[in-house]
Amino acid sequence: MIKILFGIWRNRYFRTIWIVFLSLYLLVVFLSPANMPHLTDYDVYYIAGNKAVAHKTVYDVEHQDKFKYSPLTAILWGVSFSSLPGKISKTLWYIFSLLLWVILVLLFENIFSKNNIIS
């Protein structure tokens, strides 16, 4: 049974389809209102981005977590995601994060398969 599973996993197309399927599943889970994480770093970034664009200090975010990053990060958020309404911005952020995750996994898979770490 294990040999069959490893044989299937060696097929690059199967791995790619599995990664895409898992990514879509995670996207649906995280974007459903019942499962969307609350009190995440996203909220802190969003609030800090709005404050940066308004020329206010970003380090006094009234939230469970504190903003601990450079003001440049807040400015980048302020001109990108914080300029959009909250729900749209959060959805786009999760989609963007998920796409980066998929790209990273596929790049690692490509690097490892070229070096015969995964065959």
C-alpha positions in Angstrom: 0.0 0.0 0.0 2.8 2.4 0.9 4.6 1.6 -2.3 1.5 2.4 -4.3 1.1 5.8 -2.5 4.7 6.7 -3.0 4.4 5.6 -6.7 1.4 7.9 -7.1 3.2 10.8 -5.3 6.1 10.6 -7.6 3.9 11.7 -10.5 4.5 15.4 -10.7 1.0 16.1 -12.1 -0.6 14.3 -9.2 1.4 16.4 -6.8 0.5 19.6 -8.6 -3.2 18.7 -8.6 -3.0 17.8 -4.9 -1.4 21.1 -4.0 -3.9 23.1 -6.0 -6.8 21.2 -4.5 -5.5 21.7 -1.0 -4.9 25.4 -1.7 -8.5 25.8 -2.9 -9.8 24.0 0.1 -7.9 26.2 2.4 -9.1 29.3 0.6 -12.7 28.2 1.0 -12.2 27.4 4.7 -10.4 30.7 5.4 -12.9 32.8 3.5 -16.0 31.4 5.0 -17.4 33.8 7.6 -17.6 31.1 10.2 -14.0 30.1 9.8 -12.3 33.4 9.0 -9.6 33.9 11.6 -10.2 36.9 13.8 -7.6 38.8 15.7 -4.9 38.0 13.2 -1.8 40.0 12.1 -3.9 41.1 9.2 -6.0 43.4 11.4 -3.0 45.0 12.9 -1.4 45.6 9.5 -4.7 47.0 8.2 -5.1 49.5 11.1 -1.4 50.5 10.9 -1.7 51.0 7.2 -4.6 53.3 7.6 -2.8 55.3 10.3 0.4 55.6 8.2 -1.6 57.0 5.3 -3.2 59.5 7.7 0.3 60.5 8.9 -0.3 59.1 12.4 2.0 56.9 14.5 1.6 53.2 13.7 2.8 51.9 17.0 -0.2 52.7 19.1 -2.6 50.3 17.4 -5.4 49.5 19.8 -5.7 45.8 19.2 -4.8 42.5 21.0 -1.5 42.5 19.1 0.9 45.3 18.6 2.4 46.5 15.3 6.1 45.6 15.5 7.4 46.2 12.0 9.0 49.1 10.2 6.9 52.1 9.2 7.6 51.2 5.5 5.6 48.1 6.0 2.7 50.1 7.3 3.0 52.6 4.3 3.0 49.7 1.8 -0.1 48.3 3.4 -1.7 51.8 3.5 -1.3 52.3 -0.2 -2.4 48.8 -1.1 -4.6 46.7 1.1 -5.7 49.3 3.6 -7.0 51.5 0.8 -9.7 48.9 0.1 -12.8 48.2 2.2 -12.1 45.7 5.0 -13.8 42.5 3.7 -12.5 43.0 0.2 -9.0 43.7 1.5 -9.0 40.7 3.8 -10.2 38.4 1.0 -7.5 39.7 -1.4 -4.9 39.3 1.3 -5.8 35.7 1.8 -5.9 35.0 -1.9 -2.5 36.7 -2.4 -1.0 34.8 0.6 -2.3 31.5 -0.7 -1.0 32.1 -4.2 2.5 32.9 -2.8 2.3 29.7 -0.7 1.4 27.6 -3.8 4.3 29.2 -5.8 6.7 28.6 -3.0 5.7 24.9 -2.7 6.0 24.4 -6.4 9.4 26.1 -6.5 10.7 23.9 -3.7 9.2 20.8 -5.4 11.0 21.8 -8.6 14.3 22.4 -6.8 14.2 19.2 -4.9 13.2 17.1 -7.9 16.1 18.5 -9.9 18.5 17.5 -7.2 16.9 14.1 -6.9 15.9 14.7 -3.3 12.3 13.9 -4.4 12.1 11.4 -7.3 
